[in-house]
Amino acid sequence: MIRRILFAALATASIPAILGPQTAHGTPVAAAPEATIQMEHISVQVIGKGSPVILIPGLSSPRTVWDGVAPGLAKSHSVYLVQVNGFGGEDPRGNLKPGILDGIVADLDRLVQDRKLKGAAVIGHSMCGLAGLMLAKAHPGDLSRLMIVDSLPFTAAIFMPNPTVAAIQPQAAAMRDQMVAGYGKPANEAGVQGTAAALALKPASREAVAGWMRAADGRVAGVAMYEDLTKDMREDLAAIQTPITLVYPWSAALPKERAEPFYKAQYAKAPHVEFVDIGDAAHFVMLDQPDAFAAAVSAFAGK
């Protein structure tokens, strides 16, 4: 899988983070956002009017990852653009200690309560696809449906066929410590370019990812990655009644005949899951195939 290459690069190249504060394809958000809602673990900008859609980017990603879909959604929805504190070049605030994933979920629940967003549609990429599952388990009334973009209930399944938390923990801790130790040091450009090539297929996508990588706080990214790798929600899937749409990419590097059975096996215990595949794309499917991804988001948001 694409993320296997990513984590190998992270483990060997002292890369501080994955993304930072640039627009993926130079696409501006159509409407001016409200004043930023600042919370302990996340910040949120709001555009548009209508039924709520919450967009949560993944590990170290800025909210501008969603620039290809946010303006269209804002024509008929209130779009809540989340960013994890410490990513996108922002102040890490409460994310300089363990408990980042739990903090994200707690802040999302508070956002739903404070803004009266019960039954929102939630879309999470990568690490925050996992956060979406955590939200659905802990606060099922907060969301009516969940789109997960290239994320697993246990990320360690990338590394080994029968993973356990105990088995992945030493490697995850070593990667965390290396990323944290790289904070404040120049990025390894070979690692940056290699990771960008692993995460995205198209030249423009890779250029955007490489530019973003240098901005996020490696202390936050390292701890967040550790939590992502060691969180196992496989046994929780059966109890999650929220309908799930799983968007997964495939390409020559990961052909559909391998990708499809892998993803379906990971979500086999989920009672309500729909699979949407998008070809000729890597982990950042929204950058590699913006039109196909926008169509999938539009169909999901309109349900």
Residue, then its C-alpha position, 0 to 999 in steps of 0.5 A: m500500500i501507499r502508506r507502507i512506503l510513507f511510513a518506511a520513508l518516515a522511519t529512515a528520512s527524519i521527515p518532520a511531517i506530511l503537510g502544511p499550509q498551501t492550496a493543493h491545486g491553487t483552488p481558492v475556497a469560494a466563500a469567505p469563512e466565518a471567524t476561526i473557531q479555535m479549540e484546544h486540539i483543532s480549529v474550524q472555519v465555516i463556509g456556506k449555508g445548509s445542512p452541515v458537513i464536517l471535513i477533517p484532514g489527515l496526519s499533518s494535513p491542512r484544511t486546504v486539502w479540501d479546496g477541491v470540494a469545499p466550494g461546491l459543498a458550500k453552495s448547499h451545505s454549511v461546511y466545517l473545515v477542521q484543522v488539527n492544531g500544529f498542522g498547517g503551520e499553526d500553534p500546536r496548543g494542546n497537542l504537545k502531549p499524548g491524547i491527540l486523537d482523543g482530544i480531536v474527538a472531544d473537540l468535534d463532539r463539543l463543536v457539534q453540541d455548541r453549534k447544534l450540528k447533530g446528525a452532520a455528515v462527516i468526512g475524514h481522510s487518513m488518520c482522521g478517518l480513524a478519528g471519524l470512527m472514534l467519533a461514531k463509536a463514542h458519540p453516534g448521535d453527532l453524525s448521520r453518516l461517515m465517509i472515510v478516505d483511505s484509512l483503516p480501523f487498524t493502520a498496523a494492518i499495512f505492516m503485518p498480516n495479523p497485527t497486534v498493538a504489542a507487535i507494532q508498538p516498538q516500531a511506532a515508538a521509534m518512528r515517533d521519537q525520530m519525528v519529534a527529534g527532527y523538530g526545528k531541524p531542516a527537512n531532509e529533501a530526499g525524504v521529502q521528495g520520496t514521501a511526496a512520490a509515495l503519497a501522490l501520483k500526479p506531478a502537481s499533487r506531489e509538488a503540493v505535498a512536498g511544499w506542505m511537508r515542511a510546515a507542520d510541527g513534527r512534535v505533533a505529527g510524531v505523537a499523532m502518528y504513533e496514536d494512529l498506528t497503535k489504535d485498534m478499532r477492528e472489534d469496535l466496527a460491529a457496534i458502529q451503526t453509522p453508515i460508512t462510505l469507504v473511498y479507496p484508491w488504486s493504481a499500477a502500484l496497488p492494482k484494484e484486484r489487490a486493493e479491493p479485497f484488502y479494504k473489504a477485509q479490513y471493514a468486514k465487521a462493519p454492518h453498514v459500509e459502502f465501498v467507492d474505488i477511485g483509480d489512478a490515484a494514491h493516498f491523496v486521492m483528492l489531489d490525484q483525481p479531483d473530479a472523481f473525488a468531488a463526485a463521490v463527495s457530492a453523492f455522499a453529502g446529498k444522501 
